[in-house]
Structure formats: structure tokens, C-alpha cells
Amino acid sequence: MFLQFYALAVFSLGETATMIPLPAHAATSWVSTHTNAFLLSNAPASAASVAARNYSLNSFGNPALTDTHVTPLELSVPLHIIVVLKNRNAEQLDDFLRDVNQLGSKTYHEYLTPTQFKARFSPTDAQVAAVVDHLKANGFSNVSVSANNTLISANGNASNVQSGFQASIKRFAYRDKPVYANDSSAMVPASLGPIVDSVLGLQNAAVPHRLLHRFAPGALIEPNRIAKNATPESQQIGHQPTDFAKIYDASSLPAATLTTVGIITWGDMTQTIADLNTFTQNAGLPTVNAAVVASGSGTLADTGDPTEWDLDSQTIIGTSGGVKQLIFYSAVNGDSNDSDLTDATLSAAYNKAVTDNKATIINVSLGLDETAANSDGSLAADDAVFKQAVAQGQIFSVAAGDAGVYQWSISPQGKPGYIGTYNGSSVATTIDLSKYSVSFPASSPYVVAVGGTTLSTTGATTWAGETVWNDGVDYADLDSNGNPVDNAVRLRATGGGVSAYETAPSWQTAALGSSVTKRALPDVAFDALQSTGAYIIVNGQKTTSPIGGTSLASPIFVGGWARLESANNSLSLPTPAFYQNLPGNTALCHDVTSGNNGSGGYGYTAKPSWDMVTGFGSLDFAKISASAGR
């Protein structure tokens, strides 16, 4: 029915309206950007028809599209794109980022304001004007420029994209959804080559996933058997969000009332703020000064499920004891149905948090296959935004992912971590378990990547031990009641591993050895097991079972670190200090030494000191604070 519907839609628009792009404006030559073709054709261009070709996606392993019909995207479908411009003086910026976090340097903690950053490193007004002119000349409308001159957003259609960027957009079905993607790279006239970095919004087939883990009693198939790193008297139980401050020794620090915290979200936050108010009232905490800031013009439609943002906000407030202000930087919807998060709208949300420069630490509980992010250009674009954050003394904390080392492998309904099928008695593995990938933006060297652990406590609030979070195998695709809808199974475990694209920062190579040439993650880790997770308020009611995932782990870090920021002021990106000071200093952290994040004996294994499963482990916030003050 889906194919029949779109075949009729294409026919009804007429061949001229659908198939013939507007002529490209004169350009003697075109040059490539960081946005590559996302829909790859596996047949020569001489194939009899577009529909006759075989296609795959430009993500990890180039997954093939099967039993789907590929057609040109109708001109009636609006596209919201963002052109990302390159920063100026790239080498000087890298030098500044190194020195601003290097104790003893002349510019140590001499952070820039957004105005100062713009004057030194952002694209110039003349460069912006050239790109704006190009967009308007090729039929784009509602053109707007971000405060730092880095992002230029515009509305158009497939014809405008073909004319302005020599990229064609195709419609097809993927994971039971109608989607679109560019089947040629985005290019710009040679005169704009030194200015334009990428063009976002040309695909919505691969989109970021929320990283929480709900209780689904019918989903578990094969639990992971890892011995507890705990005392005989300890237990693994669910917790109130306020418990984590005590468990990780943050409660002895003052509440984070001098620190503004941000959360990157998607959609309308009305219910989330109502749930947050219920939580603080029940917990005896002050009402939170909350604000919602949209990433741009567009709708903030209610997705109907506030659980992710409830978990983020209530865990941050519960762990921090309260903040100066909590700002939800909400990505607008990226398609005509007001239902889609795209690379473009998410990058705009990151950038809005940075140009506002109000939040000291910003939580991100979203992740995407790193190869997909590199292919569509969002990896390079978001790294540029995160660089400005570091220059301004802001910290992005990013969940490392909930699919173990199989972030790249997607179930029939789009869930990461897919490993095979279950016939009622055994799991048949259908992927190569030795192929690993990591999640972006956790793999960025300009963020704190937070992995997940299985937490044991004595009572509810005394830390007793942690192992790697690995729930084992369960059904991947569930209905609203938590029951499986097919026989696909996935691994639920902490993300971690080695980036395929991001160069290892010097402070990581110095600590881990010269063989480490690519960014390795995570940096730290906190509780993520669903059964030891957080009871939260969702739609006005307390959940009957805890919620876990690295979407819990990252907000725990954010809440604890917000207390450190209030106590010490201007700590900035802490990862360089972690890799310099935590090795061998076991008093400052809880080293996690057992468990792995793969399946069937594959994956990375925890070991003493830093590892590619839990980083340095979880932090003792009070001891970290005392160390920072020396």
C-alpha cells in the first residue's frame, strides 16, 4: 500500500513537476563539501530506470535496501536545510583550545565570549552574504543566519537542492517508514568552497536515537551473567533520582544553585516541565526555574512520550540538588509531518545552546551511528559547534550509547544493537559480531562521553560496587505495552570503543600511549542498568519500574558536575584533566574492572584503570572537587 500510494503521488504531480529540476545557476566549476551521498547506487548509471537499481545507505557496512522502490522526491515535500560554514583561523583555534585547558598556560581558563569568538574565528559577514545570495538565487526562502554566522537555514524543495547543490533527493521506504536521502554529494560553486563545510537536512533515513532503557517484562531473552563487584551485603535495586548524589558522594557539596544547566531535547516540553514540578514537590526540592528555547523557526510538536526528557531533567535536578536555571534547548521538527528529528535541526539545537552561552554544562542523551554522521556532514558540523563551546568554557556531556559495540546494526524497526533473531529457544546471530562502531556525538573529542555501569549499593544510597552495564540480549522491536512485534533481538549494553573518524586529542594519547591515534571512549561511566535505575514521574505518575540506559548515566554526571561548577567555578571541559590526573589516583574514582560490552565473547572488556567500556569508571564528586581546589 505504501508503494502504491507514492506511485500515485508521483504520477499525480506530473512528470515535469517531479522529474525535471530547475536549471542550476551559472558556475564554472563545483567543489565537494563534507556532505556525501547518503543513498548509494550499486548499479551503473546506464541502468534502465532508477527503480531498477540496487541501493544501500552510506552508514556502517553500507546496509542494502531490499524490496523498496526508489523515486525522485516530490516537489510538494518541503525541505528544511542548514548550510554549515567553516570557522576561520582553524590552527589558531586549535592552539587556543589546547591552551585554555592547560594549567600554567597564559590563557588558562581565559574563556571567550560569543562576541569574541565570532570576531576571531567565525565566518565573516561577507562570507555569510555570499552564501545567502547563492541560496536565494536558487529559490530557497526563509533564509536565516545563526548568531555566530556558522549556520544558515533555509526552506526549499528537491528542485532547489538540485539547483543549488547539484544533489538529487530520492524517496524510498526504510524500516517501515517513508524517508528521503540524497543520492549524490552536496556541492557548491568553487567560489564558495573555502566557506561552506556541509549541507544538512538532505536525509532523514538515519536519525539520532534516544538512549533510555524501559522495563519490558516480555523482552528479556538472554541476561548477561557478570559477577557483582560488590560486598555480600549489597544489592541491586531501583533508586530515586536524589539517591545518586549520595551514592557518588556529591551530596556533601552545595547544591548547584550557581550553575545553569542545559538539556538538548526534541519537541514540546510542556509535559516534561509539569512532571519536573511534580518530582521536585514530591522530593522536597525547590521549583526549578525552567525555560524552553527553540533551535529555530518551526514547530515543537508533542511526540506523546516525555520519558526521555523526564529522565534527563529529574535525574539532573535530583543529583544536583537544584540549579540556577534549567534550559531545554529543543530541536524543531524537521519534516512536513512535524514528526522528525534530523541532523539539521539537532545541530541547530547544539549551536543555540552555544550562542546563548548561558548553560555551563549541557546534557545530550541522543546518539547516531558514527559513520552515518560522518557521511551526511553532521559530524564535522557538530564538532565545530563543540569547539566553540570549549572556547567559551561550556561542557557537553553525551551518553555513549545503549547498543554496546553494535551501534551500527539496526533492527527492522530502527533499534540499534540488532544481532539476529530468536526462534523461542535460541538466538541465531545474523551479523558479524567482530565488527564494532561507536555513537556520535559521544565520539567527539570536544565532549565528555559517559558510559554505563551496573550499580550495587548497601541500602539505597551507599556505593558498594560497579560492573559494566550489559543487560544481554532481548527483543528489539516492541509495541507500546512492551511486547515483541517480531523475532529481531538486540544487545543492550554500554557504548564504547574507538572512533573511525575522530583524531585522538593529545591529552588522550599522552595518557594512553602513542598507539592511540583515534578518539577512544567513554571517558567516565555511571549507573545505567534498568533495574538499578531511576523511578521518575512520567505524565504525572511515578513509574512502576526504574528507567536506565546511558540516558541515565550522562544526567548523573551532569548533576554531579554542576555541583562542582558551583563550588569551584569555571572548570571547563574536564577530560584533559581526567586523563592527566585520574590514572593511578584511585581515590578519585571507582574503577570498574569486570564485564564487557559485546555479545558471544566479543566486545571490549573492562580492566584496571581506563578502558573502552567504562573509561575511568564513576567519579567521587566530593574528592574530585577537593582535588580541583588544590
C-alpha positions in Angstrom: 0.0 0.0 0.0 2.9 2.3 0.8 4.4 1.8 -2.6 1.1 2.2 -4.4 0.4 5.4 -2.5 3.7 7.0 -3.5 3.5 5.7 -7.1 0.1 7.5 -7.3 1.6 10.6 -5.7 4.4 10.8 -8.2 2.0 10.2 -11.1 -0.4 12.8 -9.9 2.2 15.5 -9.7 3.1 15.0 -13.3 6.4 14.1 -14.9 7.5 17.6 -15.4 6.9 18.8 -11.8 8.6 15.7 -10.3 11.4 14.8 -12.5 12.9 17.9 -14.0 14.9 20.1 -11.7 15.3 23.9 -12.1 18.4 24.7 -14.1 21.5 25.3 -12.0 22.7 28.9 -11.9 25.9 29.5 -13.7 29.0 28.2 -12.1 32.2 27.4 -13.9 33.1 24.6 -11.5 31.7 22.9 -8.5 33.6 21.5 -5.4 32.6 19.0 -2.8 31.5 19.5 0.8 31.5 17.2 3.8 28.0 16.1 2.8 28.4 12.9 0.8 25.7 10.9 -1.0 23.7 9.1 1.6 21.8 6.8 -0.8 24.3 4.8 -2.7 23.5 3.3 -6.1 25.0 -0.2 -6.7 24.3 -0.2 -10.4 25.9 1.8 -13.3 24.2 5.0 -14.3 23.1 3.3 -17.6 20.6 1.1 -15.7 17.3 1.1 -17.5 15.5 3.0 -14.7 16.1 4.5 -11.3 13.8 1.9 -9.7 15.8 -1.0 -11.3 19.0 -0.1 -9.5 20.1 -1.6 -6.2 20.7 0.8 -3.4 22.4 0.9 0.0 22.8 3.5 2.7 26.1 5.4 3.4 26.3 4.2 7.0 28.4 1.5 8.7 28.7 -1.6 6.4 26.6 0.1 3.7 23.3 -1.8 4.5 21.4 -2.7 1.4 17.9 -1.6 0.8 15.7 -4.6 -0.1 12.2 -4.7 -1.5 11.9 -1.0 -1.8 11.0 1.4 -4.6 13.2 4.5 -5.1 11.7 7.5 -6.8 12.5 11.2 -7.0 11.3 13.2 -4.0 8.1 15.1 -4.9 8.4 18.9 -5.2 5.5 19.2 -2.9 7.6 17.9 0.0 9.3 20.9 1.8 12.9 20.5 2.9 14.5 22.4 5.7 18.2 22.6 5.2 21.1 24.2 7.1 24.3 25.2 5.3 27.2 24.9 7.7 30.1 27.4 7.2 33.7 26.8 8.1 35.4 28.5 11.0 38.3 30.8 10.2 41.8 30.6 11.6 41.5 26.8 12.3 45.0 26.3 13.5 44.9 29.3 15.9 41.6 28.0 17.3 43.1 24.5 17.9 46.0 26.2 19.7 43.6 28.3 21.8 41.6 25.2 22.8 44.7 23.4 23.9 46.0 26.3 26.0 42.7 27.3 27.6 42.6 23.9 29.4 46.3 23.6 30.0 47.3 24.6 33.6 50.1 27.1 33.5 49.4 28.5 30.1 48.9 32.2 29.7 45.3 31.7 28.5 44.4 29.1 31.1 40.6 29.4 31.7 40.6 32.8 29.8 37.4 31.9 28.1 35.9 33.8 25.2 32.5 35.4 24.9 30.4 34.6 21.9 31.2 38.1 20.5 35.0 37.5 21.0 34.8 34.0 19.3 32.8 35.4 16.4 35.4 38.2 15.8 38.3 35.8 15.9 37.1 32.5 14.4 33.6 32.7 13.0 32.8 33.2 9.3 32.7 36.8 8.2 29.6 38.8 7.3 30.9 38.9 3.7 31.2 35.1 3.6 27.7 34.8 5.0 26.3 37.2 2.4 27.8 35.2 -0.4 26.1 32.0 0.8 22.8 33.8 1.4 22.9 35.2 -2.1 23.5 31.7 -3.5 20.6 30.3 -1.6 18.2 33.0 -2.7 19.3 32.8 -6.3 18.4 29.1 -6.3 14.9 29.5 -5.0 15.4 29.0 -1.2 13.2 31.1 1.1 13.0 32.0 4.8 16.8 32.3 4.9 18.2 33.0 8.4 21.6 33.2 9.9 22.7 32.0 13.4 24.2 34.5 15.8 27.7 33.1 15.3 27.5 33.1 11.5 28.0 29.4 11.4 24.6 28.0 10.4 22.4 29.4 7.6 19.0 27.8 7.5 16.6 27.9 4.6 13.4 26.3 3.2 13.1 24.8 -0.2 12.4 21.6 -2.1 14.2 18.9 -4.1 14.5 21.2 -7.1 16.2 23.9 -5.1 18.7 21.4 -3.7 19.4 20.1 -7.2 20.0 23.6 -8.5 21.9 25.0 -5.5 24.0 22.0 -4.5 23.9 19.6 -7.5 22.4 17.0 -5.2 19.3 14.9 -6.1 16.9 13.7 -3.4 15.1 10.3 -3.6 12.1 8.9 -1.8 12.0 5.3 -0.5 10.9 3.1 2.3 13.3 2.2 5.1 12.4 0.3 8.3 8.7 0.6 7.5 8.8 4.4 7.2 8.7 6.7 4.2 12.1 8.6 4.1 14.3 10.5 1.7 18.0 10.9 1.1 20.4 12.5 -1.3 21.9 10.1 -3.8 24.7 12.5 -4.8 27.1 14.6 -2.8 26.3 18.2 -2.0 28.5 20.5 -4.0 28.9 24.3 -4.1 30.4 26.7 -6.7 34.2 26.8 -6.4 34.0 30.4 -5.1 32.1 29.1 -2.0 34.4 26.1 -1.5 36.6 27.9 1.2 33.4 28.9 3.0 30.9 26.0 3.0 31.6 23.0 5.2 28.4 20.9 4.7 24.7 20.9 3.9 22.5 19.3 6.5 18.9 18.1 6.2 19.3 16.2 2.9 18.4 12.8 4.6 16.1 11.6 7.3 16.8 7.8 6.9 19.3 7.7 9.8 18.3 9.9 12.7 19.6 10.1 16.3 18.1 7.7 18.9 17.1 8.4 22.4 19.2 6.4 24.9 16.9 5.2 27.7 16.0 1.7 28.7 12.5 0.9 29.9 11.4 -2.2 31.7 9.8 -4.7 29.3 9.0 -7.9 31.1 8.4 -9.9 27.9 11.5 -8.7 26.2 14.4 -10.3 28.0 15.9 -13.4 26.4 19.5 -14.0 27.5 20.7 -12.0 30.5 24.4 -11.2 30.7 26.0 -13.1 33.6 28.6 -10.8 35.2 29.7 -11.3 38.8 29.0 -8.4 41.1 31.9 -6.2 42.1 30.3 -5.7 45.5 30.1 -6.9 49.0 27.8 -9.8 50.0 25.5 -7.4 51.8 25.0 -5.2 48.8 22.0 -5.2 46.5 20.9 -4.1 43.1 17.7 -2.0 43.4 16.0 0.9 41.8 16.7 4.5 43.1 15.1 7.8 43.5 16.9 10.5 41.4 18.0 12.1 44.7 19.9 8.9 45.7 22.6 9.4 43.2 24.1 12.4 44.9 24.7 10.3 47.9 25.9 7.2 46.0 28.5 9.2 44.1 29.5 11.4 47.0 28.1 14.7 45.7 25.6 15.4 48.5 28.3 16.9 50.7 28.8 19.6 48.1 26.4 22.6 48.0 23.5 22.3 45.6 24.3 23.6 42.1 22.3 26.8 42.6 25.0 28.9 40.9 25.1 26.8 37.7 22.8 27.0 34.7 22.3 23.6 33.0 21.1 22.8 29.5 19.4 19.8 28.0 19.3 19.1 24.3 15.7 17.9 23.6 13.3 17.5 20.8 9.7 18.7 20.6 7.3 20.3 23.1 8.4 20.4 26.8 5.1 21.3 28.5 4.5 17.8 30.0 8.2 17.4 30.9 8.2 20.6 32.9 4.9 19.6 34.6 6.4 16.3 35.5 9.6 18.0 36.8 7.4 20.2 39.0 5.7 17.2 40.4 9.0 15.5 41.0 10.5 18.5 42.9 7.4 18.8 45.0 7.5 15.2 46.0 11.2 15.3 46.7 11.1 18.5 48.8 13.2 20.4 46.3 12.7 24.0 45.1 10.7 24.5 42.0 13.0 24.6 39.0 13.5 27.8 37.1 12.9 26.2 33.7 12.9 27.7 30.2 12.4 26.3 26.7 14.5 27.7 23.8 13.7 26.5 20.3 16.6 25.9 18.0 15.0 27.9 15.2 11.7 28.6 13.5 9.4 25.6 13.2 7.1 23.5 15.4 7.8 21.9 18.7 5.2 19.2 18.3 4.3 16.9 21.2 5.8 13.4 20.5 3.5 11.9 23.1 6.3 10.4 25.1 8.1 12.7 27.5 10.0 9.8 29.2 13.5 10.7 27.8 13.3 14.3 28.8 11.7 13.4 32.2 14.6 11.1 32.9 17.2 13.7 31.9 15.7 16.6 33.8 14.7 14.8 37.0 18.0 13.0 37.3 19.9 16.2 36.8 17.9 18.1 39.4 17.9 15.2 41.8 21.6 14.7 41.6 22.5 18.5 41.6 20.1 19.4 44.4 18.8 22.2 42.2 20.3 24.6 39.7 20.3 28.3 38.9 18.3 27.6 35.7 17.4 24.6 33.6 17.2 25.4 29.8 15.6 22.9 27.4 17.2 23.6 24.0 14.6 22.0 21.9 15.2 20.9 18.3 12.3 21.8 16.0 10.7 19.2 13.8 12.4 18.6 10.5 9.7 17.4 8.1 6.3 18.3 6.8 4.6 15.9 9.2 6.0 17.6 12.3 7.3 14.3 13.5 11.0 14.0 12.6 14.3 14.9 14.2 17.0 15.4 11.5 20.7 16.1 11.6 20.0 19.8 10.6 17.6 20.6 13.5 19.7 18.8 16.1 22.8 20.7 15.0 20.8 23.9 15.3 19.9 23.0 18.9 23.6 22.4 19.8 24.5 25.7 18.2 21.7 27.6 20.0 23.0 26.4 23.4 26.5 27.6 22.5 25.5 31.0 21.1 23.3 31.6 24.1 26.3 30.9 26.3 24.1 30.6 29.4 24.4 26.9 30.3 27.7 25.8 31.7 27.0 22.1 31.2 24.7 20.6 28.6 23.3 17.1 28.6 22.8 15.1 25.3 21.0 11.8 25.6 21.0 11.1 21.9 23.2 9.2 19.6 23.7 8.2 15.9 25.9 5.7 14.1 29.2 7.5 13.7 29.5 6.5 10.0 26.1 8.0 9.2 27.1 11.2 10.9 30.3 11.4 9.0 28.6 10.7 5.7 25.9 13.4 6.0 28.3 16.0 7.2 26.9 16.4 10.7 30.0 15.0 12.4 32.2 17.8 11.1 29.5 20.4 11.6 28.8 19.5 15.3 32.5 19.3 16.1 32.8 22.9 15.0 30.0 23.8 17.4 31.5 21.8 20.3 34.8 23.6 19.7 33.2 26.9 20.3 31.7 25.5 23.5 35.1 24.6 24.8 36.5 28.0 23.9 33.6 29.6 26.0 34.1 27.2 29.0 31.0 25.2 28.3 30.8 21.4 28.7 28.7 19.0 26.6 28.1 15.6 28.3 27.0 12.9 25.9 25.6 9.4 26.5 27.9 6.8 25.0 25.0 4.7 23.6 22.9 1.7 24.6 23.9 -0.8 21.8 27.3 -2.0 23.0 29.7 -2.2 20.2 26.9 -2.6 17.7 25.6 0.9 17.3 25.8 0.4 13.6 23.4 -2.6 13.4 19.7 -1.7 13.1 16.6 -3.8 13.7 13.6 -3.9 11.3 12.0 -1.1 13.3 15.1 1.0 13.6 16.5 0.0 17.0 20.3 -0.1 17.3 22.2 -3.1 18.6 20.5 -5.7 16.4 22.4 -9.0 16.4 19.9 -11.6 15.0 16.7 -13.4 15.6 15.1 -15.6 18.3 13.1 -18.8 17.5 11.8 -19.3 21.0 14.7 -21.4 22.2 17.9 -19.9 20.8 19.4 -16.8 19.2 20.6 -17.0 15.6 23.2 -14.4 15.0 22.9 -12.7 11.7 25.6 -10.0 11.9 29.4 -10.1 12.2 29.9 -9.8 15.9 33.5 -8.8 15.4 32.5 -5.5 13.7 32.4 -2.6 16.2 31.3 1.0 16.0 30.7 3.9 18.3 28.0 6.5 18.7 28.2 10.1 17.7 28.4 12.8 19.2 29.9 10.8 22.1 32.9 10.1 19.9 33.7 13.8 19.5 36.9 14.8 21.3 35.3 18.1 22.4 32.7 16.4 24.7 32.6 14.2 27.8 31.5 10.7 26.7 29.6 8.9 29.5 29.2 5.2 29.5 27.1 2.9 31.7 27.6 0.6 34.7 25.6 -1.9 36.8 25.5 -0.4 40.2 25.4 -2.2 43.6 24.6 -0.4 46.8 24.4 -1.0 50.5 20.9 0.1 51.3 19.7 2.7 48.8 22.5 5.3 48.9 25.8 3.8 49.8 28.0 2.8 46.9 29.1 -0.9 47.0 30.4 -1.7 43.6 30.0 -1.4 39.8 30.5 -3.7 36.8 30.0 -3.0 33.1 26.4 -2.4 32.1 25.5 -5.3 29.8 21.9 -6.5 30.0 22.4 -9.2 27.5 20.0 -9.9 24.6 16.3 -9.0 24.4 13.7 -8.4 21.8 14.5 -5.3 19.8 11.1 -4.2 18.4 8.3 -3.7 21.0 4.8 -2.3 21.0 3.6 0.3 23.4 3.0 -2.4 26.0 6.5 -3.8 25.8 5.6 -6.9 23.9 7.7 -8.0 20.9 6.3 -7.4 17.4 8.9 -9.6 15.5 11.7 -12.0 16.3 14.5 -9.5 16.0 16.8 -9.3 19.0 19.4 -6.7 20.1 22.1 -6.2 22.7 21.6 -3.7 25.4 24.9 -2.6 26.8 27.1 0.5 27.2 28.6 2.0 24.2 32.4 2.3 23.9 35.3 1.7 21.6 37.4 3.6 19.1 36.2 6.2 16.6 36.8 5.6 12.9 37.0 9.3 12.1 37.9 11.5 15.1 41.6 12.0 15.8 42.6 11.3 19.4 43.2 14.5 21.3 46.8 15.0 22.5 45.8 14.6 26.2 44.3 11.2 25.5 47.3 9.9 23.5 49.6 11.2 26.2 47.8 9.2 28.9 47.0 6.0 26.9 50.1 5.7 24.7 51.2 6.6 21.2 49.3 3.7 19.7 46.1 5.6 20.4 45.6 7.7 17.3 41.8 7.8 17.2 39.4 9.1 19.8 38.6 6.3 22.3 35.6 6.4 24.6 34.0 6.6 27.1 35.7 8.9 29.5 33.7 8.1 32.6 30.6 5.9 33.4 27.7 5.9 35.8 24.7 3.7 36.6 22.7 2.6 33.6 21.2 -0.8 34.4 17.4 -0.5 34.1 16.8 -2.5 37.4 19.1 -0.2 39.3 18.0 2.9 37.5 15.7 5.8 38.5 12.0 5.9 39.4 10.7 9.1 37.8 7.5 10.9 37.1 6.0 10.4 33.6 2.7 12.0 32.6 2.1 12.9 36.2 2.6 9.4 37.6 5.6 7.7 39.2 6.9 4.9 37.0 6.3 1.4 38.4 9.8 0.3 37.4 13.1 2.1 37.1 14.4 3.6 33.9 18.0 3.1 32.9 20.4 3.4 29.9 23.2 5.8 29.3 20.4 8.4 29.2 20.6 8.0 33.0 24.4 7.9 33.2 25.0 11.2 31.5 22.5 13.2 33.6 24.0 11.7 36.7 27.4 13.1 35.6 25.8 16.4 34.7 24.1 16.8 38.0 27.2 15.9 40.0 29.4 18.1 37.8 27.0 21.0 38.2 27.7 21.0 41.9 31.4 21.1 41.2 30.9 24.1 38.9 29.1 25.9 41.6 31.7 25.1 44.2 34.8 25.8 42.1 33.6 28.0 39.1 34.9 27.8 35.6 36.2 24.2 35.4 35.5 23.9 31.6 35.9 20.7 29.6 37.3 18.3 32.3 38.5 15.5 30.0 42.1 16.8 29.7 42.4 16.9 33.5 40.8 13.4 33.8 43.5 11.8 31.6 46.2 13.7 33.3 45.2 13.2 36.9 43.0 10.1 37.2 45.4 7.3 36.1 46.8 5.8 39.3 44.7 8.1 41.5 42.1 5.5 42.6 40.7 7.7 45.4 39.0 10.0 42.9 37.0 7.4 41.1 35.5 3.9 41.3 37.5 1.7 38.9 35.3 -0.8 37.0 37.2 -4.0 36.2 34.7 -6.7 35.2 32.4 -7.1 32.2 32.3 -6.3 28.5 30.0 -4.6 26.0 29.7 -7.2 23.3 27.9 -10.5 22.7 29.2 -14.0 22.4 32.6 -13.2 23.8 33.1 -10.2 21.5 33.3 -6.6 22.5 35.7 -4.6 24.8 36.5 -5.9 28.3 36.9 -3.8 31.4 40.3 -3.8 33.0 42.1 -1.8 35.8 42.4 1.9 35.1 41.0 3.3 31.9 39.2 1.0 29.4 37.0 1.2 26.3 33.9 0.2 28.3 33.7 2.5 31.3 36.6 4.9 30.8 38.0 5.7 34.3 34.8 4.4 35.9 32.5 6.6 38.1 33.6 9.7 40.0 33.6 10.5 43.7 32.5 14.1 43.2 33.5 15.4 46.6 37.0 14.1 46.2 37.2 15.5 42.7 36.1 18.9 44.0 38.7 18.8 46.7 41.3 17.9 44.2 40.2 20.7 41.8 40.5 23.2 44.6 44.2 22.5 45.2 
